[in-house]
Amino acid sequence: MSRKSIRAYGMDGVVLLGGCDKTTPGQLMGAASVDLPTIVVSSGPMLNGKWKGRDLGSGTDVRKFAMDVKAGDMTLKDFMETESGMSRSKGVCMTMGTASTMSSLTEAMGLSLPMNGSLPAVDARRMALAHLTGKRIVEMVEEDLKLSDVLTKASFENAILANAALGGSTNAVVHLLALAGRVGIDLTMEDFEIGGEIPLLVNCMPSGKYLMEDFCYAGGVPVVLKELEQKLRPANTVMSKDISVYYDEAECYNRDVIYAYDTPLKPAAGLRVLRGNLAPNGAIVKPSAASDHLLEHEAEAYVFETIEELKANIDRDDLPVDENTILVLKHCGPKGYPGMPEVGDMPVPGQAGEKGRARYCACVRRADVGHGLWHRHSACLARSDGRGAIGVGSDRRPHPHICQHRCSGIADFRDRAGGAPGRMGCTRAALHPWLCQDVCRSCLAGGSGGGS
């Protein structure tokens, strides 16, 4: 729609007004097809949520509270009260979810003016930023500075590095791959490995405790880029200058929100691309937001064939799961559902909620603000003919499996007799990790599916 609108109105240049998760990458893909002078102004995050003297993070806290209610740790009355304090202003989610990730990466790629990624939606300075953006797009038209002059391989690599330091969303993978594909840049899953050893610098939910409003007041994306100065690639920007102009004068005002590169919040916390026979074309894990004790975990896995089956059975009293069980959801990818919708936010099973926190492994796409440990965007393709890596079982009922997970691989599985690899959905199977010589060997770019 962005492409058709830009072409239909015969614009000389375009200002993209993006907001929630998919709007920013979707608009950029449309604009890339037209290749006019292009600049982005994001809507900005909401103000911090507030309830009983504490900050609330949209998405992250609502999911935690929902699990607390199920576990009996929070009353329904308190849960309903948090709703009124969760969204106090206009704007996108104020956690480092997909929306704030993509607006921050837009800034790191030089596609917007500095501070676009973090200024709150209701902050008067965002209105000033919009005014300055309007002036700049006129200059860009006069300079004939097109989107293709800014979107380069180097700018994508800078986005990957920034995403790691920000604790950004796993959805950035599918969006960046889709955008790169639209502009003809050879970006693959292998390229995301450059962020694997980048430390986590931003102490924002879901990887930390603060929110986007705090991130803004601490100095925002320019401070993060300054900390990454030795890692960033030279790259052009909408200011017709190198990305270094975005952070040359950056200063951090709160080191509890934005950590220094040499003393990070977490070391080597960037997204990891995992492979194994459960996901031969790869899966994504986000160590920065994962529960540490789950980075290496062995337990039985319980498989749901469809999202409908999960919804119908997740709260059954006789569901054979406990707080250690790994839940696997199939047939919700780009081909199976179809369309790869965000339906992978599996709730805690009723009886597991009474005992503790269930462990999850989701082979689907979902909002990236939750708890526990998730494998996302798993390119396992459980095909209807049963030939996929986690193919359909003969009776289509979920079966328990033994699963071992490590962050340096993803579970492989073989039948108990030690024969050839089986398919999830067959009877019981012993699973073992596919451990890589190098941590997290990448999958093929085409395996992630998605788009904007």
N, C-alpha and C positions, 0 to 999 in steps of 0.2 A: 504493500500500500504506500509506503514512503517513496519507493521508486516511481510509482505511477503518479503520485501527487506532485513530486518534483518536476517530472517531465511534462505533466499536463499544464502546469502553471508557468512553464517557461522561465524558471528562476535563473538568475545569474549566480547566486550563492544561497546557501541554506544554513539556518540555525536549527539544530535538532534539539527539541525539548523532550528529553527522556525522563523516566522515573523508575517505576518498578522493574523487577528483574529483567524481563525480556525486551522491554521497550528500547533500551539503549543499544544493545547489539542488533536488534531488529532494524532500527532506524539507520544505524551505521551500514548494515548490509544493503539496505535499499539505496542509501546515498552513494555507496561505493559503486553500484551499478551505473549510476549517472556520472559520477566523478566530476562534480563541481566543487568550488571552494566550499568547505564544510567545517562547522564548529559546533560543539555540544554545550548546552547548558542543562544540567540535571536539576530535578525538582528539589533535591536535598532531603536529608533525613528529618524525621520528627524530633521534637525535644525529648529528653529522657523521660521514660515513664516513672511515675511516683506512686508509692503506696506504703503507708505506715512508716514513713521516714526512710525508706530504701528505694533505690533505683530499680526500675523494671525494664527488661529488654524484650521488645516485641519478638515473637516467635520463640526465642530461647526460653524465656520464663513461662510463657503460656503452656508450652509443652511440658516443662518441668512441673508446673503446678497441676496440670492434668494428671500426670503420673503420681504426684503427691496425694491428690484426692483419691485416686484408685488404691493407693497404698495405705490410706487412712491417716496420712500425715498432715492433711489440710482439709478444713471444712468446706463444703460447697458454698456456704455463705461468703467465706473469705475469697474463694475462687472467683465468685461473681463480682466481688468488690474490686478485685485487681483489674477487671476489664475496664472500668471507668478511668483508672489511672494509667492504663497501658498506652493509650494513644491520645496525647494531650494537645496535639497540634496537627496541622497539615504536614505532609511529608511521607517518605518511604520508611520502612523499618529502620530503627536506629541501632540495630546490631550490625555486625559485619557480615550480613547475609549477602545474597546475590545482588540486590539493588545497590547497596553501598559499595560492594566490591566492584561492580561494573562502572560506577561513576568515578571511583578512585582510580581504577585502571585506565579509564578514559583520560584522566588527568596525567597519569604516568606515561601514557602513550603520546602525550602532547596534542591531544584532540580537543582540549578545552583550555580555558585559562586557569592559572594556579588557584587552588582552594576550591575548585568546583566539586571535588569529591566529598568534602566534609561540612561545608557551611550549612547549618540547619535551614530548613525550608522557610521558616518564619523570620530568620535573621535578616535585618535590613541590608547587610552586606551582600546577600545573595541577589537582591534587587540591583545593587550597584554592579555586581558581577555581570548580570544580564545586560545592563546598559553598556558596560565596557565590551561585552561580547558583540553587541550590535554594532558598535563602532569598528571593532576589529574585522567583522565579516565584510564590511564595505572595503576596508583596506585589502583584505585577501582577494576580493574580486578584482580590484585594481592591479594587484600583483599577479593575478592568475595562479594563486597558490591552491592547487586542487588537493582533494583527499588522497589521491595516489602519491602526492609528493610528501605526505606525512606518514601514511600507513606503509611501513617498510618492515622487513624481517627484524631489523634492530628494534623497532618500536614494539613488536610483539614479544621479543625476548625481554625487553624492559618490563613489559606487563607481567610476564611470568615471574621475574625476579621480585617485582613489587608485590604480587599476589602472595608469594611465600612470606615476605616480611610482614604483610598486613594480616596474615591469617585469613586470607580471602576464601571465597566460596569455591567448592569443587565444580560448580556450574560454570565457572570461568573457563574451564577446559573446553566444554562443548561450544560455548559462545565464541571463544577466540579461534578455535578450529573452523567454525562456520564462517566467521568474518574473513579469516585468512583465505579460505577456499573461494569466497566471493571475489576477492581482489587478486587471486592467482598467486598467492605467496605460499611457498612450500613449507608449511608448518605441520609437524607431525607430533605424535605422542613422545617421541624421543626428545624433542625440544623441551618438553616440560621437566626433564630430568635436571636441567640447569638450576631449577629452584629447589631441588631436593635437599641440598646442604645449606640453604639460606636459613638463618635463624629467625624465629618469631620475634618481632620488635614491638608490635602493637598489642596492648593489653585490653582488647575489646572482646565482648561476647560474640560468638560462643567460645573463642579460644582463651578469653580472659574475663575480667570483671567489669570493665568500663564500657561506655557506649559512644556513639558517633559524636554526640555533642561534646563530650570530654576530649575525644580525639581532635576535634576542631580546635578547641581552646588550647590544646597542647602543641599545636603547630600544624597538624594535618599532614597530607601527603608530601608536601615539600620537605618536611623533616625526615620522613622515611626515605625519600630519594637521596637526601644528603647523606644519610647513614649508609646507603647502598652505592655511594659515589664511585668506589673502586670497582664495582661489579657492573655498573650500567654501561650500555653501549651508546656511542654517539648517535643521536637521532634527531631529525628535523621535527619541528612542532608547528602548530598553527600561528605561533608568533614569528615564524620564519627565522628562528634561532634554534640553537641546540637545546636539548632537554635540560642542560646544566643551568640555564637561566631560571628554571623553575625553583631551584633550590640553593642558588648561590648565596642568598642572604637569609636562608631559613634558620630559625632558632627554635629550640625545644623549650617549652615552658612548664613541662611536667614529665619528669623521667619515670614516673610510675605508670604513665599512660603510653609513652613512646620510649622504648629502651634504646640504649646505644648498641651499635653492632658488636662491639667487643664484650659487652655484658648483657646479652639478650634475655628475654623472658624465657625462651626455650631454644636450645640449639637444634640445628638441622631439622626444621619443622615444616618445610615446604611440602606441597602435595607429592604423593608417591604414586607411581604407576606400577601396579602389581600384575603378575601373570601367573598362570597355572592352568591345569586342565579344567578347572571350573570356569575360568574366564581366559581362554586362550588368546583373545585379542585385547585383554587388559581390563583392569578395574582401577578405580581411583579411591585412595584413602587419604584422609586429612589428619596427620598425626597431631597437629597443633591443638585440635579440638577434641581429640580422642581421650577417653579415660585411660590413664597410663597403665593400669593393671590389665587392660584388654589388648595392649599392643602385642602380647603373646598370650594366646588363650586356646585351650583345648576343651571341647565340650560336645555334647550331642547337638545335632542340627535338626530342626523341624522345618519341613518344607511345605509352603502353601503354593498350590498350582496357579491360583488367580487371586486378584484383589477381592473379588466377591467371596471366594472361599475364606480368605482371611477375616473379612468383616463378619461372616456368619459364624465363625468358630473361635475367634480370638479370646472371647470371654467364657468359653465353655469350662465348667468346673472340672471336667475330666480330661482337659487338654493335657497331654503328657509332656509338659514343659516346667522348668523351674527358673530361678534367677540366673542360672548359668547357661541356659539354652541359647543357641544361636538360631535365629529365625531367618528363613530364606524365602523371599517372595519372587515368584517367576511370572513370566508372560506379561510384563508391564514395560517392556522396552519399546524402541521405535517401530519394531515390526509386530510385536506380540499383542500390544494393547488395542490399537496402534497409537503412534504419535508421541510416546514417551512422556506422558503427563506426570505431574508431581503427586503421585499416589503412594509413594514409598515410605511415608511417615508412620511406620508400624507402631501401634500402641502397645503398652505393656499388657500382657495377658492378665486377666482378672486375678487368678490365684498367685501368679508370679509377683504381682504388685503387692500382695500381702507379705511376701517373703523378702522382697528386695527388687533389684533392677535386673530385668532380663537383658541378655546380650543380643545384639542384632547383627545380621549380615543381609543387606538389602541389595538385590541385583536389579535395581530400578533407579529412577531419578526422583529426587525429593528436595524440598527446601533445606538449605544447608545451615540450620541454626539449632540443631538438636543436641542430644546427649548420648553417651555411650560410645560405641564404635560402629561405623558403617562402611561397607564397601559400596560405592556408588558407581553408576554408569557402567556396570559390569557387562562387558561385551562377551556374553556367554550364549546368547541366542538359543533359548530353549524352544526349538522349532516344534511345530505341531506333528511332524512326522517322527519325533523321538530321536532325531539324529543330532540335535544340538548338544553342546557340552553339558548342560543340565537338562537333558531331554525328559520327555513325559514318561512316567512309569506306566506299566501295563494296565494297572487298574485306576490310574489317575488319582489315587489317594495319597496324601502326604505321608512320608515315611521318615523315621528317625535315622540319623547318620552320626558317625563320630567325625568331628571336624577339629582340626588343629590349625590355628591361624598364627602367622607371624607377620610383622610389618615389612619384612624383607621378602615376602612372597604371598601367594594366596593359596588356599587349600587345594591340593590335588586329592583325588580319591581313587581307590582301587577296591575291587571286591575282596572279601575277607580271605578268600583262598589265595590271594596274591597274584591273581591273573591280570589280564589287560584292564586298563582304566574302565570303570563303569560309567553310568550316567546317573545323575541325581534324579531320583524318582524310581529307580530300580529298588530292590530290597535293601537291607542294611548294607552299609559299606564302610570300610575303614578309610579315613582320609589322612593324608600326610601333606606337609607343605612342600611347595616347589621352591627350593631355596636357590637364589641366584648367586653367581660368582660376584657380580656387581649388584649392589642393592637396587632392587626394583627395576628390572629390565623392562623396557617399554613395550606397549602393544602397538598394533597398527592403527593409524589415524582413523581409518574408516570404521573401526569398531565401536566408537563412542556414540555414533548417531547424533541425534539432536539437531539443533538449529536455533533459531531465535524466536 
